[in-house]
């Protein structure tokens, strides 16, 4: 099963602010995680990300939205991936993979239960501009939706 990943973070190498995993199957649940509390953010983030961080309320498809401490995100990710075999995480930026991997490590030598495998794909594409109705750039949920829309529209028709 493929999941499209996007993260918003506080500038280069800064703290993770939100994360979205959007399932390739639009009828399955996707996940949108937002920090319970926001650190002091860089001016660009304050202007372009924070005002729209909760702008997923009219997004299409079933999803689980959690505003919670980052310490609870690993279990939320594990729950959304539970039962999926050969998970592939698709993103358009390497930091998204880095933040995701940091989250799924739960302690020394331990990680969430992902069976039998997890793979990563990074496609260096621009998901915007998009014709996805309602899409809002710099909102992790909408950005993951736009990435899915872009990449699925490029797939050959079966």
C-alpha positions in Angstrom: 0.0 0.0 0.0 1.3 3.5 -0.9 1.0 6.5 1.4 1.9 10.0 0.3 3.8 11.9 3.0 4.3 15.5 3.6 5.7 17.4 6.6 5.8 21.0 7.7 8.6 22.0 10.0 10.1 25.1 11.5 12.7 26.1 8.9 15.7 24.1 7.8 16.2 21.3 10.3 13.7 22.8 12.7 11.1 21.0 14.8 8.3 19.1 13.1 5.0 20.9 13.1 2.7 18.7 11.2 2.7 15.4 9.2 0.3 13.9 6.8 0.1 10.3 5.4 -2.5 10.1 2.6 -3.4 6.6 1.4 -3.3 5.8 -2.3 -6.8 4.4 -1.9 -9.0 7.5 -1.4 -11.7 5.4 0.4 -9.2 4.4 3.2 -8.3 6.5 6.1 -5.4 8.9 5.9 -3.7 10.6 8.9 -3.0 14.2 9.7 -1.0 15.0 12.8 -0.5 18.5 14.2 1.6 19.5 17.2 -0.4 20.2 20.3 1.8 23.2 21.0 3.9 25.2 18.6 7.4 26.3 19.4 8.7 29.8 18.5 8.5 29.7 14.8 10.6 31.4 12.1 8.9 34.4 10.5 8.3 32.6 7.1 6.7 29.7 9.0 4.6 32.0 11.1 3.3 33.8 7.9 2.9 30.8 5.6 2.3 27.7 7.6 0.7 28.4 10.9 -2.3 30.3 9.6 -3.3 27.3 7.5 -2.1 24.4 9.6 -5.8 23.5 10.5 -7.1 24.2 6.9 -7.9 20.5 6.2 -11.5 20.6 7.4 -13.0 20.6 3.9 -10.5 18.2 2.4 -12.0 15.2 0.6 -11.7 11.6 1.9 -11.8 9.9 5.2 -9.0 10.9 7.6 -8.0 10.9 11.2 -6.9 14.3 12.4 -5.0 14.5 15.7 -3.8 17.5 17.5 -1.5 15.8 20.0 2.0 15.8 21.5 4.6 14.6 19.0 5.4 11.8 21.5 2.1 10.1 20.5 2.7 10.3 16.7 4.5 6.9 16.4 1.5 5.0 17.8 -0.8 6.9 15.4 1.4 6.1 12.4 1.6 2.5 13.5 -2.2 2.3 13.8 -2.8 3.8 10.3 -0.3 1.3 8.7 -1.6 -1.7 10.7 -2.5 -4.6 8.5 -0.9 -3.1 5.3 1.8 -5.3 3.7 4.8 -3.8 1.9 4.1 -0.2 2.8 5.6 2.4 0.4 6.0 6.0 1.7 6.1 8.4 -1.2 7.3 12.0 -0.9 8.8 14.9 -2.8 11.4 16.0 -0.3 14.2 14.1 1.7 13.5 15.9 5.0 10.0 14.3 5.0 11.6 10.8 5.0 14.0 12.0 7.8 11.3 13.2 10.0 9.1 10.1 9.4 12.0 7.8 10.2 12.8 9.7 13.4 9.2 9.4 14.5 8.9 5.6 13.9 12.0 4.9 16.1 10.5 4.4 19.5 13.6 3.8 21.5 17.1 2.2 21.4 16.8 -0.7 18.9 13.0 -0.4 18.7 10.5 0.9 16.2 6.8 0.7 15.3 5.6 -2.6 14.0 5.8 -2.5 10.2 5.5 -5.9 8.5 7.0 -7.2 6.4 8.6 -4.1 4.9 8.6 -0.4 4.4 10.0 1.3 1.4 10.6 5.0 0.5 10.2 6.7 -2.8 11.2 10.3 -3.4 9.9 12.0 -6.6 11.4 15.4 -7.2 8.2 17.0 -8.6 6.3 20.1 -7.9 2.8 19.3 -6.8 1.7 22.9 -7.3 0.1 24.4 -9.2 -2.6 21.8 -9.0 -6.1 21.4 -10.2 -7.1 19.6 -7.0 -10.1 21.5 -5.8 -9.5 23.3 -2.5 -5.8 22.5 -2.2 -3.8 24.8 0.1 -0.1 24.9 -0.3 2.1 24.6 2.8 -0.6 22.6 4.7 0.9 19.1 5.1 -2.4 17.3 4.5 -3.2 19.3 1.3 0.4 19.0 0.1 0.3 15.2 0.5 -3.1 15.1 -1.3 -1.6 17.3 -4.1 1.4 15.0 -4.4 -0.9 11.9 -4.7 -3.0 13.8 -7.3 0.0 14.7 -9.3 1.7 11.3 -9.3 -1.5 9.3 -9.8 -2.4 11.5 -12.8 1.0 10.7 -14.3 0.5 7.0 -14.0 -0.4 5.2 -17.2 -4.1 4.3 -17.4 -4.8 0.5 -17.0 
